[in-house]
Each structure stands twice: as structure tokens, then as C-alpha cells.
Amino acid sequence: MTTREHIIEKIWSMPEGELEEVADFVEFLLMRAKGQGQTELAEDGMGEYLGQLSDYEEMLAAGTIRWK
């Protein structure tokens, strides 16, 4: 049995709910193999953070909240 076949067999035995995590890991490995991993992973999810940061800056400027 090849490594690929062994991995596929294990995936078939996994509960459906855990397959999304496996899919995410496979995507990470594929991106890393293509040399895209670092930048895209570092930027992934930053949009929400930057939006929140902007909101906090506006609230600080308006005096709605204070820095402690």
C-alpha cells in the first residue's frame, strides 16, 4: 500500500465533522509547497482585525472610549 492509499484509507475512516480540519491542513500544505504559505497565511483573517482597529481609532478620536 502506498502512502497516498494509506492516507486516503484513514480519511475514509474519520468522522465527517473532522474532515474540514483535514481539508484546511491539506490546503496549507499545498500552499506551502507552491511557496505561497507565509504571506497568505499571515494576511488571512487580517481584514476583520484591521476593520476593528479602525473602529477603535475612530472611537478614541471621538472620545467614546479612553485609553487606560
PDB file of N, CA, C, O and CB in Angstrom:
ATOM      1  N   MET A   1       0.853  -1.182   0.000  1.00  0.00           N
ATOM      2  CA  MET A   1       0.000   0.000   0.000  1.00  0.00           C
ATOM      3  C   MET A   1       0.895   1.240   0.000  1.00  0.00           C
ATOM      4  O   MET A   1       1.829   1.340   0.796  1.00  0.00           O
ATOM      5  CB  MET A   1      -0.969   0.001   1.233  1.00  0.00           C
ATOM      6  N   THR A   2       0.606   2.174  -0.891  1.00  0.00           N
ATOM      7  CA  THR A   2       1.387   3.400  -0.948  1.00  0.00           C
ATOM      8  C   THR A   2       0.984   4.339   0.189  1.00  0.00           C
ATOM      9  O   THR A   2      -0.050   4.152   0.831  1.00  0.00           O
ATOM     10  CB  THR A   2       1.205   4.092  -2.311  1.00  0.00           C
ATOM     11  N   THR A   3       1.810   5.337   0.422  1.00  0.00           N
ATOM     12  CA  THR A   3       1.492   6.333   1.445  1.00  0.00           C
ATOM     13  C   THR A   3       0.176   7.026   1.117  1.00  0.00           C
ATOM     14  O   THR A   3      -0.644   7.252   2.007  1.00  0.00           O
ATOM     15  CB  THR A   3       2.626   7.370   1.567  1.00  0.00           C
ATOM     16  N   ARG A   4      -0.031   7.364  -0.153  1.00  0.00           N
ATOM     17  CA  ARG A   4      -1.268   8.027  -0.577  1.00  0.00           C
ATOM     18  C   ARG A   4      -2.481   7.157  -0.249  1.00  0.00           C
ATOM     19  O   ARG A   4      -3.474   7.646   0.290  1.00  0.00           O
ATOM     20  CB  ARG A   4      -1.227   8.338  -2.090  1.00  0.00           C
ATOM     21  N   GLU A   5      -2.398   5.889  -0.572  1.00  0.00           N
ATOM     22  CA  GLU A   5      -3.509   4.965  -0.308  1.00  0.00           C
ATOM     23  C   GLU A   5      -3.758   4.829   1.192  1.00  0.00           C
ATOM     24  O   GLU A   5      -4.905   4.762   1.634  1.00  0.00           O
ATOM     25  CB  GLU A   5      -3.219   3.583  -0.923  1.00  0.00           C
ATOM     26  N   HIS A   6      -2.689   4.790   1.959  1.00  0.00           N
ATOM     27  CA  HIS A   6      -2.813   4.680   3.411  1.00  0.00           C
ATOM     28  C   HIS A   6      -3.518   5.911   3.988  1.00  0.00           C
ATOM     29  O   HIS A   6      -4.388   5.787   4.851  1.00  0.00           O
ATOM     30  CB  HIS A   6      -1.424   4.508   4.057  1.00  0.00           C
ATOM     31  N   ILE A   7      -3.139   7.092   3.509  1.00  0.00           N
ATOM     32  CA  ILE A   7      -3.762   8.329   3.984  1.00  0.00           C
ATOM     33  C   ILE A   7      -5.235   8.371   3.594  1.00  0.00           C
ATOM     34  O   ILE A   7      -6.083   8.731   4.410  1.00  0.00           O
ATOM     35  CB  ILE A   7      -3.026   9.559   3.417  1.00  0.00           C
ATOM     36  N   ILE A   8      -5.543   8.007   2.361  1.00  0.00           N
ATOM     37  CA  ILE A   8      -6.931   8.011   1.902  1.00  0.00           C
ATOM     38  C   ILE A   8      -7.775   7.040   2.728  1.00  0.00           C
ATOM     39  O   ILE A   8      -8.916   7.343   3.075  1.00  0.00           O
ATOM     40  CB  ILE A   8      -7.006   7.645   0.408  1.00  0.00           C
ATOM     41  N   GLU A   9      -7.219   5.891   3.037  1.00  0.00           N
ATOM     42  CA  GLU A   9      -7.937   4.918   3.871  1.00  0.00           C
ATOM     43  C   GLU A   9      -8.244   5.503   5.239  1.00  0.00           C
ATOM     44  O   GLU A   9      -9.345   5.325   5.759  1.00  0.00           O
ATOM     45  CB  GLU A   9      -7.119   3.626   4.024  1.00  0.00           C
ATOM     46  N   LYS A  10      -7.280   6.198   5.822  1.00  0.00           N
ATOM     47  CA  LYS A  10      -7.500   6.817   7.144  1.00  0.00           C
ATOM     48  C   LYS A  10      -8.562   7.914   7.060  1.00  0.00           C
ATOM     49  O   LYS A  10      -9.398   8.041   7.955  1.00  0.00           O
ATOM     50  CB  LYS A  10      -6.176   7.404   7.699  1.00  0.00           C
ATOM     51  N   ILE A  11      -8.529   8.701   5.992  1.00  0.00           N
ATOM     52  CA  ILE A  11      -9.526   9.763   5.823  1.00  0.00           C
ATOM     53  C   ILE A  11     -10.923   9.167   5.731  1.00  0.00           C
ATOM     54  O   ILE A  11     -11.860   9.696   6.330  1.00  0.00           O
ATOM     55  CB  ILE A  11      -9.221  10.606   4.567  1.00  0.00           C
ATOM     56  N   TRP A  12     -11.078   8.077   4.992  1.00  0.00           N
ATOM     57  CA  TRP A  12     -12.392   7.440   4.878  1.00  0.00           C
ATOM     58  C   TRP A  12     -12.908   6.961   6.228  1.00  0.00           C
ATOM     59  O   TRP A  12     -14.121   6.866   6.418  1.00  0.00           O
ATOM     60  CB  TRP A  12     -12.327   6.270   3.908  1.00  0.00           C
ATOM     61  N   SER A  13     -12.021   6.658   7.170  1.00  0.00           N
ATOM     62  CA  SER A  13     -12.453   6.150   8.474  1.00  0.00           C
ATOM     63  C   SER A  13     -12.756   7.269   9.472  1.00  0.00           C
ATOM     64  O   SER A  13     -13.239   6.998  10.572  1.00  0.00           O
ATOM     65  CB  SER A  13     -11.389   5.235   9.047  1.00  0.00           C
ATOM     66  N   MET A  14     -12.478   8.528   9.100  1.00  0.00           N
ATOM     67  CA  MET A  14     -12.684   9.647  10.021  1.00  0.00           C
ATOM     68  C   MET A  14     -14.144  10.077  10.070  1.00  0.00           C
ATOM     69  O   MET A  14     -14.877   9.931   9.092  1.00  0.00           O
ATOM     70  CB  MET A  14     -11.812  10.827   9.616  1.00  0.00           C
ATOM     71  N   PRO A  15     -14.563  10.616  11.231  1.00  0.00           N
ATOM     72  CA  PRO A  15     -15.916  11.185  11.321  1.00  0.00           C
ATOM     73  C   PRO A  15     -16.035  12.393  10.391  1.00  0.00           C
ATOM     74  O   PRO A  15     -15.073  13.139  10.207  1.00  0.00           O
ATOM     75  CB  PRO A  15     -16.248  11.594  12.788  1.00  0.00           C
ATOM     76  N   GLU A  16     -17.197  12.576   9.820  1.00  0.00           N
ATOM     77  CA  GLU A  16     -17.438  13.659   8.860  1.00  0.00           C
ATOM     78  C   GLU A  16     -17.085  15.030   9.441  1.00  0.00           C
ATOM     79  O   GLU A  16     -16.565  15.893   8.734  1.00  0.00           O
ATOM     80  CB  GLU A  16     -18.899  13.649   8.417  1.00  0.00           C
ATOM     81  N   GLY A  17     -17.367  15.221  10.716  1.00  0.00           N
ATOM     82  CA  GLY A  17     -17.128  16.518  11.350  1.00  0.00           C
ATOM     83  C   GLY A  17     -15.669  16.923  11.438  1.00  0.00           C
ATOM     84  O   GLY A  17     -15.379  18.109  11.597  1.00  0.00           O
ATOM     85  N   GLU A  18     -14.755  15.999  11.342  1.00  0.00           N
ATOM     86  CA  GLU A  18     -13.331  16.314  11.454  1.00  0.00           C
ATOM     87  C   GLU A  18     -12.664  16.532  10.097  1.00  0.00           C
ATOM     88  O   GLU A  18     -11.496  16.917  10.034  1.00  0.00           O
ATOM     89  CB  GLU A  18     -12.619  15.204  12.193  1.00  0.00           C
ATOM     90  N   LEU A  19     -13.381  16.294   9.037  1.00  0.00           N
ATOM     91  CA  LEU A  19     -12.788  16.394   7.709  1.00  0.00           C
ATOM     92  C   LEU A  19     -12.457  17.827   7.299  1.00  0.00           C
ATOM     93  O   LEU A  19     -11.548  18.035   6.495  1.00  0.00           O
ATOM     94  CB  LEU A  19     -13.715  15.791   6.700  1.00  0.00           C
ATOM     95  N   GLU A  20     -13.168  18.814   7.829  1.00  0.00           N
ATOM     96  CA  GLU A  20     -12.870  20.207   7.487  1.00  0.00           C
ATOM     97  C   GLU A  20     -11.465  20.585   7.965  1.00  0.00           C
ATOM     98  O   GLU A  20     -10.735  21.286   7.264  1.00  0.00           O
ATOM     99  CB  GLU A  20     -13.923  21.157   8.110  1.00  0.00           C
ATOM    100  N   GLU A  21     -11.096  20.125   9.141  1.00  0.00           N
ATOM    101  CA  GLU A  21      -9.750  20.397   9.656  1.00  0.00           C
ATOM    102  C   GLU A  21      -8.689  19.733   8.774  1.00  0.00           C
ATOM    103  O   GLU A  21      -7.637  20.317   8.515  1.00  0.00           O
ATOM    104  CB  GLU A  21      -9.618  19.900  11.114  1.00  0.00           C
ATOM    105  N   VAL A  22      -8.967  18.529   8.322  1.00  0.00           N
ATOM    106  CA  VAL A  22      -8.049  17.833   7.417  1.00  0.00           C
ATOM    107  C   VAL A  22      -7.920  18.618   6.114  1.00  0.00           C
ATOM    108  O   VAL A  22      -6.817  18.795   5.597  1.00  0.00           O
ATOM    109  CB  VAL A  22      -8.539  16.383   7.135  1.00  0.00           C
ATOM    110  N   ALA A  23      -9.043  19.083   5.589  1.00  0.00           N
ATOM    111  CA  ALA A  23      -9.033  19.855   4.345  1.00  0.00           C
ATOM    112  C   ALA A  23      -8.220  21.137   4.508  1.00  0.00           C
ATOM    113  O   ALA A  23      -7.463  21.504   3.610  1.00  0.00           O
ATOM    114  CB  ALA A  23     -10.470  20.192   3.908  1.00  0.00           C
ATOM    115  N   ASP A  24      -8.366  21.822   5.644  1.00  0.00           N
ATOM    116  CA  ASP A  24      -7.593  23.037   5.903  1.00  0.00           C
ATOM    117  C   ASP A  24      -6.097  22.739   5.930  1.00  0.00           C
ATOM    118  O   ASP A  24      -5.296  23.501   5.389  1.00  0.00           O
ATOM    119  CB  ASP A  24      -8.027  23.675   7.228  1.00  0.00           C
ATOM    120  N   PHE A  25      -5.727  21.627   6.564  1.00  0.00           N
ATOM    121  CA  PHE A  25      -4.315  21.260   6.653  1.00  0.00           C
ATOM    122  C   PHE A  25      -3.759  20.919   5.280  1.00  0.00           C
ATOM    123  O   PHE A  25      -2.632  21.295   4.956  1.00  0.00           O
ATOM    124  CB  PHE A  25      -4.124  20.079   7.607  1.00  0.00           C
ATOM    125  N   VAL A  26      -4.537  20.212   4.472  1.00  0.00           N
ATOM    126  CA  VAL A  26      -4.101  19.868   3.116  1.00  0.00           C
ATOM    127  C   VAL A  26      -3.899  21.152   2.301  1.00  0.00           C
ATOM    128  O   VAL A  26      -2.910  21.273   1.578  1.00  0.00           O
ATOM    129  CB  VAL A  26      -5.140  18.932   2.419  1.00  0.00           C
ATOM    130  N   GLU A  27      -4.822  22.102   2.412  1.00  0.00           N
ATOM    131  CA  GLU A  27      -4.680  23.379   1.709  1.00  0.00           C
ATOM    132  C   GLU A  27      -3.408  24.100   2.148  1.00  0.00           C
ATOM    133  O   GLU A  27      -2.691  24.658   1.317  1.00  0.00           O
ATOM    134  CB  GLU A  27      -5.909  24.272   1.958  1.00  0.00           C
ATOM    135  N   PHE A  28      -3.126  24.090   3.451  1.00  0.00           N
ATOM    136  CA  PHE A  28      -1.903  24.701   3.972  1.00  0.00           C
ATOM    137  C   PHE A  28      -0.670  24.051   3.349  1.00  0.00           C
ATOM    138  O   PHE A  28       0.248  24.748   2.916  1.00  0.00           O
ATOM    139  CB  PHE A  28      -1.850  24.580   5.506  1.00  0.00           C
ATOM    140  N   LEU A  29      -0.647  22.734   3.303  1.00  0.00           N
ATOM    141  CA  LEU A  29       0.493  22.028   2.725  1.00  0.00           C
ATOM    142  C   LEU A  29       0.666  22.344   1.243  1.00  0.00           C
ATOM    143  O   LEU A  29       1.789  22.509   0.766  1.00  0.00           O
ATOM    144  CB  LEU A  29       0.332  20.531   2.916  1.00  0.00           C
ATOM    145  N   LEU A  30      -0.449  22.426   0.517  1.00  0.00           N
ATOM    146  CA  LEU A  30      -0.378  22.748  -0.907  1.00  0.00           C
ATOM    147  C   LEU A  30       0.139  24.167  -1.126  1.00  0.00           C
ATOM    148  O   LEU A  30       0.956  24.395  -2.018  1.00  0.00           O
ATOM    149  CB  LEU A  30      -1.753  22.584  -1.559  1.00  0.00           C
ATOM    150  N   MET A  31      -0.325  25.117  -0.326  1.00  0.00           N
ATOM    151  CA  MET A  31       0.151  26.498  -0.442  1.00  0.00           C
ATOM    152  C   MET A  31       1.633  26.578  -0.120  1.00  0.00           C
ATOM    153  O   MET A  31       2.387  27.266  -0.809  1.00  0.00           O
ATOM    154  CB  MET A  31      -0.645  27.428   0.488  1.00  0.00           C
ATOM    155  N   ARG A  32       2.051  25.877   0.924  1.00  0.00           N
ATOM    156  CA  ARG A  32       3.460  25.887   1.320  1.00  0.00           C
ATOM    157  C   ARG A  32       4.323  25.287   0.217  1.00  0.00           C
ATOM    158  O   ARG A  32       5.414  25.786  -0.056  1.00  0.00           O
ATOM    159  CB  ARG A  32       3.661  25.113   2.639  1.00  0.00           C
ATOM    160  N   ALA A  33       3.846  24.228  -0.413  1.00  0.00           N
ATOM    161  CA  ALA A  33       4.596  23.590  -1.493  1.00  0.00           C
ATOM    162  C   ALA A  33       4.749  24.518  -2.689  1.00  0.00           C
ATOM    163  O   ALA A  33       5.740  24.440  -3.416  1.00  0.00           O
ATOM    164  CB  ALA A  33       3.911  22.301  -1.923  1.00  0.00           C
ATOM    165  N   LYS A  34       3.770  25.398  -2.895  1.00  0.00           N
ATOM    166  CA  LYS A  34       3.824  26.344  -4.005  1.00  0.00           C
ATOM    167  C   LYS A  34       4.573  27.617  -3.627  1.00  0.00           C
ATOM    168  O   LYS A  34       4.723  28.518  -4.452  1.00  0.00           O
ATOM    169  CB  LYS A  34       2.417  26.689  -4.467  1.00  0.00           C
ATOM    170  N   GLY A  35       5.043  27.695  -2.381  1.00  0.00           N
ATOM    171  CA  GLY A  35       5.772  28.875  -1.937  1.00  0.00           C
ATOM    172  C   GLY A  35       4.889  30.047  -1.594  1.00  0.00           C
ATOM    173  O   GLY A  35       5.365  31.181  -1.533  1.00  0.00           O
ATOM    174  N   GLN A  36       3.603  29.801  -1.367  1.00  0.00           N
ATOM    175  CA  GLN A  36       2.666  30.884  -1.081  1.00  0.00           C
ATOM    176  C   GLN A  36       2.289  30.952   0.380  1.00  0.00           C
ATOM    177  O   GLN A  36       1.551  31.855   0.774  1.00  0.00           O
ATOM    178  CB  GLN A  36       1.426  30.726  -1.909  1.00  0.00           C
ATOM    179  N   GLY A  37       2.753  30.059   1.175  1.00  0.00           N
ATOM    180  CA  GLY A  37       2.261  29.915   2.537  1.00  0.00           C
ATOM    181  C   GLY A  37       2.410  31.108   3.437  1.00  0.00           C
ATOM    182  O   GLY A  37       1.433  31.534   4.054  1.00  0.00           O
ATOM    183  N   GLN A  38       3.599  31.666   3.535  1.00  0.00           N
ATOM    184  CA  GLN A  38       3.861  32.664   4.566  1.00  0.00           C
ATOM    185  C   GLN A  38       3.017  33.921   4.411  1.00  0.00           C
ATOM    186  O   GLN A  38       2.340  34.328   5.355  1.00  0.00           O
ATOM    187  CB  GLN A  38       5.312  33.034   4.552  1.00  0.00           C
ATOM    188  N   THR A  39       3.047  34.531   3.258  1.00  0.00           N
ATOM    189  CA  THR A  39       2.343  35.798   3.083  1.00  0.00           C
ATOM    190  C   THR A  39       0.840  35.624   3.200  1.00  0.00           C
ATOM    191  O   THR A  39       0.183  36.374   3.922  1.00  0.00           O
ATOM    192  CB  THR A  39       2.687  36.410   1.740  1.00  0.00           C
ATOM    193  N   GLU A  40       0.292  34.651   2.504  1.00  0.00           N
ATOM    194  CA  GLU A  40      -1.154  34.479   2.529  1.00  0.00           C
ATOM    195  C   GLU A  40      -1.649  34.088   3.916  1.00  0.00           C
ATOM    196  O   GLU A  40      -2.689  34.572   4.362  1.00  0.00           O
ATOM    197  CB  GLU A  40      -1.574  33.432   1.514  1.00  0.00           C
ATOM    198  N   LEU A  41      -0.912  33.217   4.601  1.00  0.00           N
ATOM    199  CA  LEU A  41      -1.344  32.817   5.935  1.00  0.00           C
ATOM    200  C   LEU A  41      -1.248  33.974   6.912  1.00  0.00           C
ATOM    201  O   LEU A  41      -2.095  34.107   7.794  1.00  0.00           O
ATOM    202  CB  LEU A  41      -0.515  31.642   6.434  1.00  0.00           C
ATOM    203  N   ALA A  42      -0.236  34.809   6.771  1.00  0.00           N
ATOM    204  CA  ALA A  42      -0.089  35.953   7.666  1.00  0.00           C
ATOM    205  C   ALA A  42      -1.212  36.958   7.441  1.00  0.00           C
ATOM    206  O   ALA A  42      -1.668  37.603   8.385  1.00  0.00           O
ATOM    207  CB  ALA A  42       1.277  36.627   7.461  1.00  0.00           C
ATOM    208  N   GLU A  43      -1.661  37.094   6.194  1.00  0.00           N
ATOM    209  CA  GLU A  43      -2.700  38.063   5.871  1.00  0.00           C
ATOM    210  C   GLU A  43      -4.105  37.504   6.050  1.00  0.00           C
ATOM    211  O   GLU A  43      -5.065  38.270   6.132  1.00  0.00           O
ATOM    212  CB  GLU A  43      -2.526  38.543   4.459  1.00  0.00           C
ATOM    213  N   ASP A  44      -4.240  36.191   6.111  1.00  0.00           N
ATOM    214  CA  ASP A  44      -5.552  35.566   6.231  1.00  0.00           C
ATOM    215  C   ASP A  44      -6.218  35.999   7.527  1.00  0.00           C
ATOM    216  O   ASP A  44      -5.645  35.844   8.605  1.00  0.00           O
ATOM    217  CB  ASP A  44      -5.435  34.031   6.172  1.00  0.00           C
ATOM    218  N   GLY A  45      -7.421  36.539   7.425  1.00  0.00           N
ATOM    219  CA  GLY A  45      -8.165  36.946   8.605  1.00  0.00           C
ATOM    220  C   GLY A  45      -7.812  38.333   9.108  1.00  0.00           C
ATOM    221  O   GLY A  45      -8.419  38.789  10.077  1.00  0.00           O
ATOM    222  N   MET A  46      -6.870  39.018   8.504  1.00  0.00           N
ATOM    223  CA  MET A  46      -6.472  40.332   8.984  1.00  0.00           C
ATOM    224  C   MET A  46      -7.509  41.401   8.646  1.00  0.00           C
ATOM    225  O   MET A  46      -7.552  42.446   9.296  1.00  0.00           O
ATOM    226  CB  MET A  46      -5.129  40.712   8.397  1.00  0.00           C
ATOM    227  N   GLY A  47      -8.333  41.154   7.651  1.00  0.00           N
ATOM    228  CA  GLY A  47      -9.331  42.148   7.267  1.00  0.00           C
ATOM    229  C   GLY A  47     -10.245  42.515   8.414  1.00  0.00           C
ATOM    230  O   GLY A  47     -10.507  43.694   8.649  1.00  0.00           O
ATOM    231  N   GLU A  48     -10.730  41.521   9.127  1.00  0.00           N
ATOM    232  CA  GLU A  48     -11.604  41.779  10.269  1.00  0.00           C
ATOM    233  C   GLU A  48     -10.860  42.538  11.355  1.00  0.00           C
ATOM    234  O   GLU A  48     -11.401  43.474  11.944  1.00  0.00           O
ATOM    235  CB  GLU A  48     -12.162  40.466  10.828  1.00  0.00           C
ATOM    236  N   TYR A  49      -9.624  42.140  11.624  1.00  0.00           N
ATOM    237  CA  TYR A  49      -8.824  42.802  12.657  1.00  0.00           C
ATOM    238  C   TYR A  49      -8.588  44.267  12.301  1.00  0.00           C
ATOM    239  O   TYR A  49      -8.745  45.148  13.147  1.00  0.00           O
ATOM    240  CB  TYR A  49      -7.477  42.078  12.844  1.00  0.00           C
ATOM    241  N   LEU A  50      -8.212  44.526  11.045  1.00  0.00           N
ATOM    242  CA  LEU A  50      -7.939  45.896  10.633  1.00  0.00           C
ATOM    243  C   LEU A  50      -9.195  46.752  10.692  1.00  0.00           C
ATOM    244  O   LEU A  50      -9.130  47.936  11.024  1.00  0.00           O
ATOM    245  CB  LEU A  50      -7.357  45.919   9.228  1.00  0.00           C
ATOM    246  N   GLY A  51     -10.336  46.155  10.370  1.00  0.00           N
ATOM    247  CA  GLY A  51     -11.599  46.879  10.484  1.00  0.00           C
ATOM    248  C   GLY A  51     -11.906  47.257  11.921  1.00  0.00           C
ATOM    249  O   GLY A  51     -12.348  48.373  12.195  1.00  0.00           O
ATOM    250  N   GLN A  52     -11.674  46.329  12.838  1.00  0.00           N
ATOM    251  CA  GLN A  52     -11.898  46.599  14.258  1.00  0.00           C
ATOM    252  C   GLN A  52     -10.926  47.660  14.763  1.00  0.00           C
ATOM    253  O   GLN A  52     -11.303  48.533  15.545  1.00  0.00           O
ATOM    254  CB  GLN A  52     -11.752  45.308  15.083  1.00  0.00           C
ATOM    255  N   LEU A  53      -9.682  47.583  14.318  1.00  0.00           N
ATOM    256  CA  LEU A  53      -8.684  48.561  14.726  1.00  0.00           C
ATOM    257  C   LEU A  53      -9.103  49.962  14.277  1.00  0.00           C
ATOM    258  O   LEU A  53      -8.972  50.929  15.027  1.00  0.00           O
ATOM    259  CB  LEU A  53      -7.300  48.197  14.146  1.00  0.00           C
ATOM    260  N   SER A  54      -9.598  50.057  13.066  1.00  0.00           N
ATOM    261  CA  SER A  54     -10.071  51.340  12.552  1.00  0.00           C
ATOM    262  C   SER A  54     -11.236  51.863  13.389  1.00  0.00           C
ATOM    263  O   SER A  54     -11.303  53.052  13.699  1.00  0.00           O
ATOM    264  CB  SER A  54     -10.491  51.207  11.079  1.00  0.00           C
ATOM    265  N   ASP A  55     -12.150  50.969  13.751  1.00  0.00           N
ATOM    266  CA  ASP A  55     -13.293  51.363  14.596  1.00  0.00           C
ATOM    267  C   ASP A  55     -12.813  51.884  15.939  1.00  0.00           C
ATOM    268  O   ASP A  55     -13.320  52.896  16.424  1.00  0.00           O
ATOM    269  CB  ASP A  55     -14.253  50.174  14.807  1.00  0.00           C
ATOM    270  N   TYR A  56     -11.842  51.212  16.551  1.00  0.00           N
ATOM    271  CA  TYR A  56     -11.294  51.659  17.842  1.00  0.00           C
ATOM    272  C   TYR A  56     -10.630  53.021  17.718  1.00  0.00           C
ATOM    273  O   TYR A  56     -10.781  53.872  18.594  1.00  0.00           O
ATOM    274  CB  TYR A  56     -10.284  50.638  18.381  1.00  0.00           C
ATOM    275  N   GLU A  57      -9.894  53.229  16.632  1.00  0.00           N
ATOM    276  CA  GLU A  57      -9.246  54.525  16.420  1.00  0.00           C
ATOM    277  C   GLU A  57     -10.282  55.645  16.332  1.00  0.00           C
ATOM    278  O   GLU A  57     -10.095  56.724  16.895  1.00  0.00           O
ATOM    279  CB  GLU A  57      -8.390  54.494  15.141  1.00  0.00           C
ATOM    280  N   GLU A  58     -11.372  55.375  15.622  1.00  0.00           N
ATOM    281  CA  GLU A  58     -12.433  56.383  15.494  1.00  0.00           C
ATOM    282  C   GLU A  58     -13.086  56.664  16.846  1.00  0.00           C
ATOM    283  O   GLU A  58     -13.367  57.819  17.168  1.00  0.00           O
ATOM    284  CB  GLU A  58     -13.497  55.920  14.482  1.00  0.00           C
ATOM    285  N   MET A  59     -13.329  55.616  17.641  1.00  0.00           N
ATOM    286  CA  MET A  59     -13.940  55.812  18.956  1.00  0.00           C
ATOM    287  C   MET A  59     -13.007  56.573  19.888  1.00  0.00           C
ATOM    288  O   MET A  59     -13.465  57.403  20.672  1.00  0.00           O
ATOM    289  CB  MET A  59     -14.314  54.464  19.577  1.00  0.00           C
ATOM    290  N   LEU A  60     -11.700  56.304  19.816  1.00  0.00           N
ATOM    291  CA  LEU A  60     -10.734  57.055  20.622  1.00  0.00           C
ATOM    292  C   LEU A  60     -10.732  58.523  20.225  1.00  0.00           C
ATOM    293  O   LEU A  60     -10.748  59.407  21.082  1.00  0.00           O
ATOM    294  CB  LEU A  60      -9.323  56.463  20.470  1.00  0.00           C
ATOM    295  N   ALA A  61     -10.712  58.780  18.914  1.00  0.00           N
ATOM    296  CA  ALA A  61     -10.699  60.158  18.427  1.00  0.00           C
ATOM    297  C   ALA A  61     -11.961  60.903  18.827  1.00  0.00           C
ATOM    298  O   ALA A  61     -11.912  62.096  19.128  1.00  0.00           O
ATOM    299  CB  ALA A  61     -10.542  60.183  16.914  1.00  0.00           C
ATOM    300  N   ALA A  62     -13.090  60.206  18.833  1.00  0.00           N
ATOM    301  CA  ALA A  62     -14.368  60.840  19.184  1.00  0.00           C
ATOM    302  C   ALA A  62     -14.543  60.970  20.698  1.00  0.00           C
ATOM    303  O   ALA A  62     -15.455  61.659  21.156  1.00  0.00           O
ATOM    304  CB  ALA A  62     -15.533  60.037  18.597  1.00  0.00           C
ATOM    305  N   GLY A  63     -13.686  60.322  21.469  1.00  0.00           N
ATOM    306  CA  GLY A  63     -13.815  60.380  22.926  1.00  0.00           C
ATOM    307  C   GLY A  63     -14.817  59.384  23.475  1.00  0.00           C
ATOM    308  O   GLY A  63     -15.136  59.430  24.663  1.00  0.00           O
ATOM    309  N   THR A  64     -15.317  58.493  22.648  1.00  0.00           N
ATOM    310  CA  THR A  64     -16.296  57.497  23.091  1.00  0.00           C
ATOM    311  C   THR A  64     -15.659  56.514  24.068  1.00  0.00           C
ATOM    312  O   THR A  64     -16.302  56.073  25.021  1.00  0.00           O
ATOM    313  CB  THR A  64     -16.882  56.742  21.884  1.00  0.00           C
ATOM    314  N   ILE A  65     -14.409  56.178  23.830  1.00  0.00           N
ATOM    315  CA  ILE A  65     -13.657  55.301  24.728  1.00  0.00           C
ATOM    316  C   ILE A  65     -12.345  55.996  25.059  1.00  0.00           C
ATOM    317  O   ILE A  65     -11.914  56.906  24.352  1.00  0.00           O
ATOM    318  CB  ILE A  65     -13.406  53.886  24.083  1.00  0.00           C
ATOM    319  N   ARG A  66     -11.713  55.552  26.150  1.00  0.00           N
ATOM    320  CA  ARG A  66     -10.436  56.129  26.561  1.00  0.00           C
ATOM    321  C   ARG A  66      -9.398  55.036  26.667  1.00  0.00           C
ATOM    322  O   ARG A  66      -9.712  53.885  26.969  1.00  0.00           O
ATOM    323  CB  ARG A  66     -10.569  56.879  27.900  1.00  0.00           C
ATOM    324  N   TRP A  67      -8.168  55.408  26.418  1.00  0.00           N
ATOM    325  CA  TRP A  67      -7.033  54.503  26.561  1.00  0.00           C
ATOM    326  C   TRP A  67      -6.625  54.481  28.014  1.00  0.00           C
ATOM    327  O   TRP A  67      -6.454  55.540  28.617  1.00  0.00           O
ATOM    328  CB  TRP A  67      -5.845  54.929  25.657  1.00  0.00           C
ATOM    329  N   LYS A  68      -6.463  53.301  28.598  1.00  0.00           N
ATOM    330  CA  LYS A  68      -6.055  53.209  30.021  1.00  0.00           C
ATOM    331  C   LYS A  68      -4.600  52.970  30.153  1.00  0.00           C
ATOM    332  O   LYS A  68      -4.090  52.867  31.268  1.00  0.00           O
ATOM    333  CB  LYS A  68      -6.802  52.110  30.738  1.00  0.00           C
TER     334      LYS A  68
END
